[in-house]
């Protein structure tokens, strides 16, 4: 038995439902550094790359994820100095899943967001590959592009 969430697809186990719920809570209560970096990443603002915020990958919820570039960005506060073993296990898991992991201190984002964004963009490989003009052109507005019968 599984539950279906229209935006996220099927959620199959209690553990996955708990992780999804936790991720939602984390998105609602982000830190100042997370909010500042998210403002630079969201809506393809950084080089055209699509970013997700606090999305579960296995048992972990990374701060930021770019699937297209196979890149995870983690922001570390003061508590991470005491949790280095956990962070190492988490990074190893993500690397086994094919992701590269970048870590920045919260203070770096708060004092030098542009420098952090430059590092992230470099790790992505520069600007995102552009889609064909045909694929990126907007759909016609209502009533445009249609031929009426008898016209």
HUNORRA-V338464 format. One record per residue. RES is the residue in one letter. SS is DSSP state (H for helix, E for strand, C for the rest). OMEGA is omega in whole degrees, -180 to 180 (none if undefined). Layout:
res-><RES/RES>
ss-><SS/SS>
omega-><OMEGA/OMEGA>
//
This chain:
res-><X/X/X/X/X/X/X/X/X/X/X/X/X/X/X/X/X/X/X/X/X/X/X/X/X/X/X/X/X/X/X/X/X/X/X/X/X/X/X/X/X/X/X/X/X/X/X/X/X/X/X/X/X/X/X/X/X/X/X/X/X/X/X/X/X/X/X/X/X/X/X/X/X/X/X/X/X/X/X/X/X/X/X/X/X/X/X/X/X/X/X/X/X/X/X/X/X/X/X/X/X/X/X/X/X/X/X/X/X/X/X/X/X/X/X/X/X/X/X/X/X/X/X/X/X/X/X/X/X/X/X/X/X/X/X/X/X/X/X/X/X/X/X/X/X/X/X/X/X/X/X>
ss-><C/C/E/E/E/C/C/C/E/E/E/C/C/H/H/H/H/H/H/H/H/H/H/H/H/H/H/H/C/C/C/H/H/H/H/H/H/H/H/H/H/H/H/H/C/C/C/C/C/C/C/E/E/E/E/E/E/C/C/E/E/E/E/E/E/E/C/C/C/C/E/E/E/E/E/E/C/H/H/H/H/H/C/H/H/H/H/H/H/H/H/H/H/H/H/H/C/C/C/E/E/E/E/E/E/H/H/H/H/H/H/C/H/H/H/H/H/H/H/H/H/H/H/H/C/C/C/C/C/C/C/C/H/H/H/H/C/C/C/C/C/C/C/C/C/C/C/C/C/C/C>
omega-><176/178/-179/176/-172/-178/-173/-179/-176/174/-164/-174/177/-180/179/177/178/178/180/178/179/179/178/178/-180/179/-180/-176/-178/178/177/-180/179/180/-179/179/179/178/179/-175/-170/178/178/-177/-178/174/180/-180/179/-179/172/-177/176/177/-179/169/-174/-178/-174/177/179/-179/-178/-176/171/-177/-178/-179/-177/-174/174/176/179/174/-176/174/-179/-178/-176/176/180/-174/-175/178/178/179/178/178/180/179/179/178/-179/178/177/178/175/-179/168/-176/173/178/176/173/176/-178/178/179/-177/-176/-175/-177/-179/177/177/179/176/178/179/180/176/180/177/-178/-179/-179/179/176/-180/175/177/178/-179/-177/-176/180/-176/176/179/177/-179/178/179/174/180/176/179/177/179/-180/none>
//
